Amino acid sequence: MDIYKLFLSDTAEKVLRKIQAKEPVLYKRVVVAFDDLERDPFQGKSLKGELKDRYSYRVGDYRILYMIRRHELIVYVIDMGHRRDVYR
């Protein structure tokens, strides 16, 4: 099985820094989720509509939105945030 490489958008990096500063327990869970996505990026939920070709991975009330580039073995995290806000 191939290991994917995970990259964060500038937006996702900014959110991750805020989470690290304010919610260290959630930060640890997000880092574990990133490891999970590198091993198997297809465990997230495939999105529909305008967000098709993207996936959502659940970490408590937070969601990680990402794209998979199969040919390059890349998981590209577009955004993450609380589920009430992240899909907007």
N, C-alpha and C positions, 0 to 999 in steps of 0.2 A: 504494500500500500504506500502511496506517495504522501509525503509531508508537504503541505502547502506553506507558503510564506505569507505572513500577515502584514499588511500596511495600513496605516491610519491616515485619513484625510486631515487637513488642518482643523476642520470643525471637530472631528472626533478626538483629536489630540487635546483641543481646548476643553472639551467636556470631560475627558479623562483626568486632566489636571485638576479641574474643579472637584470631581468626585474624590480624587486622592486627598485633596486638602480638607474636604468637609465630611466625607463618609468613608473612612479607612476600611471598614468591614465590607462595604459594597465594592470598593476598589479591588480588594483581594478576590472577590467573586468574579469580577469582570476580567481580571488577569487570568484566572483559571478558565473562564469561558473562552478567552483568546486561544489558550493552549488547546482546548477542545476543538475549536474551529480550525486550527492548523492541522489537526489530525483527521478531522472529518467535517468539512464545511457544509456538507449536505444534510446535517442534522437540524438545521434551522428550517423555518417555515418559508416556503416559496410565496411571494406576494403577488397580488393581482392588480389589474387596472393600470393606473399610471406608474405604479411601482413594480410592474412585472420585470423580470430579469434580476430582481433583488430578493434578498432573503432577510428574515428577521429571526434573531436568536434571543430567547427570553432569559433574563437574569433577574428574578424577582419581579418587581414592578417596572424594571428598566428593559429596554430593547436595544439590541445592537443591529443596525441596518447595514448590510454588506452586499457586495457583488462577488461572484466567483469567476475568475479567468482560468478556465480549465487548461488551456494550452500552455499557459505560463506557470501553472500551479501557484496562483496568487489569490488570496482572500483580501479584498479591499474594503475596509470598514469606512462607510460613508458618513454615518452619524450614529449617535446613541443618545438615549435620554429616557425620561419617564414615559410610560406608554401613552399617557394622555396627550403628550406634546410631540413625540418623535415622528409621527406619521404626517404631520402638517407641512 
